[in-house]
Amino acid sequence: MKGADLQSRDDQGYTPMHWAARSGQANAISYLATEAADVNALNYNNESPLHVATRYAQMDSMHSLLEYGASMDLQDKHGDSVLHIAAWNGYAMLMALLCSFRPSLNLANEDEETALHCAASRGHIECVQSLLDAGASVDATDQAGRTPLHCALERGHVDIGVLFITKGCKINEQDVNGDTPLHISSKGGLLSAVQTLCHCGAETDIPNKTSMTALHLAAKEGYLDIVRVLCLARSQVSAKTKDGLTAEILALSQEHTSVAALLAKLKQDQQREAYIDQLYPLDSALKRIKLKLFGHSMCGKTRLTQALHSTRGISGIIGAVSKRISDHYSPSNSMRDDGIHSAQSSSFSSESNNNAIPPEAAHLPYHPNHTAYTRGIDVQNISCAGCGEFSVWEFGGYEPYHTVYDHFVGNTDCIHIVMYRADDPPEIQYKQILYWMNFLKGRVTPSEPIGHCGIISRRSKVIIVGSHASSHLFPNKNHDGEYTCSDIEAMLNTVRLRFETHFDIYEKVLLLDSASPSCPGMRALKNYLSKTRSTIISRLLKPLGLLDATVAHLNVLRRQHANFPVLTWPHFTSIVRNDLNPLAGDSHCRQIIQQLQLIGEVVYLRNELAELDYVVLNAEWLGTHVIGQLLSAEFLSKCRANGCYSLSNIAPIFPEISEPSDLMHILDTLQLCAPMDSQNDDTVEIPLFILGQPPSDVWNKDKPSYVYGGVRVFPMRGMERSLQSTFPRIQVALRRSMNDFQDPMDADLVQWLNCSKMTSGNKEALIRLHGDSVEIRVRGPADRASSCFYFMEDMMNLVEQTAIEVAPGIGLERHFLSPKQLKDHNPSPASFLPETMMTMQQKESLYVKNTDGEEELFTDVVCFGSRDVARLLTLGIDIGVGELQLTSRCELACLLDPPDAMGRDWSILAVKLNLTDQVPDVDSTGQSLSRTDQLLNEWAIHHPEQATVGRLCEILAELGRVDARDALYRTVPLYLFAPLDDLPNGQDCCADSGVVSSSSSDPRGSSISR
């Protein structure tokens, strides 16, 4: 190019520099610049090469031009700078590059718009953020008087509008039409923007050029929720336009009658102020919290409740005695629960005396210990002298009830009492306490951040109480007169050590006799309840003034809906607004329902499938009348053995309910039933009622050419007996999955007691309760091996996701079964422990050894021998540390946070992870956060390629922390696999299991192995 004219132009005025910029030729730009070509040459549209490079998104060209001093302040014939172009087109990366070179941020184009106006109008929030970070003015106005906030809201970009507000922009600026951002939001129906503006103090009564306020505009458009927010912000309801029209008249003119009715209620300033005051928090705290009692039958829960209820007279005590004769019943040891589960009998059933069991219930798999056991959940409000008010929820010990308890357990803003009989043998006491502690742990969703030694952020309050204590059993007392026992103290220490990460457990087991309300143990319990109640209440939000009015109105509603005290959520909110406070918005209603639940007045049932939630006005009705009756031994002994019920079958059970379908909806929401046919909801299957045993030929040895596979899903170590109560819910999920089958004619599901069999084409799956695990077996033709894999994966995901939904805190392990022994129909097939599977992966072996010492191919064990499937797997050792689930992270924190005598803790781990520079920052958090968890997070951020499960396990082994490595082996997925949509072309037919992916229709679904 020597001697060429570097400033020559074509018919558009483009120079060689323009063309190099447009085509992304950074090297050419560099050459031309060194040859003194003008980097700021303008074409006939006044565009520089940097304009052109930006318009065509040539980042390399832009960077080269900027390095050679190209000006960012040049404006084309429309006045647009390069910032305008990047902002208009949403080029986030280009905007970040330009801002890094310190451009003039507030240049205006021919419409007097800055780049921030353009980015806001177009909704490009990344560009907006870059401009704001660089210091662009948020209050610049264009020729129409609009600020960037006006522009964002005019186009409905509320997220950008909120960002401007948080940056402190002017919120009352008027454009040439006199419209403020509040006018624009109100007219456009932008509820969240209106709420934010009002919360930040925007003036609500500014009229625009047509004399309309924001309230006039919202009323005219019929935006009821926005009208409510504006009135709550004290907008003048009586304000008139220049034509003398109020907001109410404007609403009526457009036939928005609900808006007009609301405004009519707010004409009186005094009444409106009373409504507004109700929606602000009171100075006083909640008057009551829940006290939840757990324990086996006959452990004294009812008697303890009555002993705490200080306001009841003799008639209340007599009623309690007649209601629970078991409180004064002393069975022999052979009749007491030992807490051991099995697949065929209840963990709460004992080798009982038949005189204590209803004769009609003798054939049941779950035997109540006596006829007066607590039915379901007994709910009552009590006032305890010196403690305050409690809503006491007594959870019956009869096992079928446990299937639904997850709907009522999990909140940490209450007190949990775990009870046992102090006169039971120590081993039975320990088993019962472990059962209920595991039960509670499973049903509390662990939350972040992870604290020191794996302690979760909000631990539940738990106290263990031994009833039926006496001086004969416990001759020793402490200085306060309380019974003491070294064996019980040792048991408590074991329990606290095992569960301290999830529970704040009281430092003593309180031994008491509920029949003696003044005994030292009762005094100590009341003292604990009083202090803990105060602690919990102090951290809760203060109640709204509306709460007391709502509680009072609940009594009216309960009388009106006595036969079926259930409202849908929309119906409940409409009652709150129509009968109590017309200004109550959705957020107020949500706060009210939360506080009503905290004090035990109502039950809120969420139905994610139907997307229709319910408010149960009477918790006792649901807990005792519905659940207590339907799942009682008396009813189970007479129910239909196949578990199928139509509306006509349900109607006689609850004759007072005029529409049996309404009750069906509640049972469906509790996940106790599922429609037998997706096209007809009149007949449902209730797995808890199924008593039939699977036939002997349910899994015949008649498929010698089939490939076999199987797995047992166990709860994590230490949480045994946690899956038994979830199995009926798994059967509900199976029935629901049948209704979503891609080809119902090709599928079948038959269910028995603790066992289900599903077929899809010529593939079969057997799902059954097996000891502490849920066992899944799948078989199918050898040429359909890939399809068998996906069929089993669907079954495993369904089982695991249902279990996690019921008990999100249990953690699950997959123990695969020997396909060879399954094919031979070995009654006790060998299994492959998760540790063994992960060790095999670490060694890069093809074979894995089972519990019988035999080796089998990994592809046979997991993939039914399909190499096509094996190619789609991501092994567990290759999973990134950043993807570890909370269970794994808590386990590692629990093991590695405490100082180790040999230094093999988090500090040496930091050295091994090359994170010594991060140690001071990590250490500075003290014990508020887990140092181990912080280190692993830093590792995943700074060294993502190295931060894999496999590498972490190698490092832990080098440190000599095999315990931590094995904990990781047990809690990480053994593999991940690609979703069905990611399969190579031509494999769809063999990959489709026939079951619809649950993720599209059921929240329990997932395509990732857990």
Buried (B, 14 or more C-beta within 10 A) or exposed (E): EEEEEBEEBEEEBBBBBBBBBBEBBBEBBBBBBEEEBBBBBBBEEBBBBBBBBBBBBBBBBBBBBBBBEBBBEBBBEEBBBBBBBBBBBBBBBBBBBBBEEEBEBBBBBEBBBBBBBBBBBBBBBBBBBBBBEBEBBBBBBBEBBBBBBBBBBBBBBBEBBBBBBEBEBBBEBBBEEBBBBBBBBBBBBBBEBBBBBBEEEBBBBBBBEBBBBBBBBBBBBBBBBBBBBBBBBBBBBEBBBEEEBBBBBBBBEEEBEEBBBBBEBBEEEEEBEEBBEBBEEBEEBBEBBBBBBBBBBBBBBBBBBBBBBEEBEEEEEEEBBEBBEBBEBEBEEEBBBBBBBBBEBBBBBBEBEEEBBBEEBEEBBBBBBBBBBBBBBBBBBBBBEEBBBBBBBBBBBBBBBBBBBBBBBBBBBBBBBBBBBBBBEEEBBBBBBBBBBBBBBBBBBBEEEBBBBBBBEBBBBBBBBBBBBBEEEBEEEEEEEBBBBEEBEEBBEEBBEBBBBBBBBBEBBBBBBBBEBEBBBBBBBBBBBBEBBEEBBEEBEBBBBBBBBBBEBBEEBEEEBEEBBBBBBEEBBEBBBEEBBBBBBEEBBEBBBBBBBBBBBBBBBEBEEEEBBBBBBBBBBBBBBBBBBBBBBBBBBEBEEBBBBBBEBBBEBBEEBEEBEBBBBBBBBBBBBBBBEEEEBBBBBBBBBBBEEBEEEBBEEEBEEBBBBBBBBBBBEEBBBBBBBBBBBBBBBBBBBBBBBEEBEEBEBBBBBBBBBBBBBBBBBBBBBBBBBBBBBBBBBEEBBBBBBBBBBBBBBBBBBBBBBBBBBBBBBBBBBBBBBBBEEEEEBBBBBBBBBBBBBBEEEEBBBBBEEEEBBBBBBBBBBBEBBBEBBBBBBBBBBEBBBBBBBBBBBBBBBEEBEEEBBBBBBBEBBEBEEBBEEBEEBEEEBBBBBBBBBBBBEBBEEBBBBBBBBBBBBEBEBEEBBBBBBBBBBBBBBBEBEEBEEEBEEBBBBBBBBBBEBBEBBBBBBB
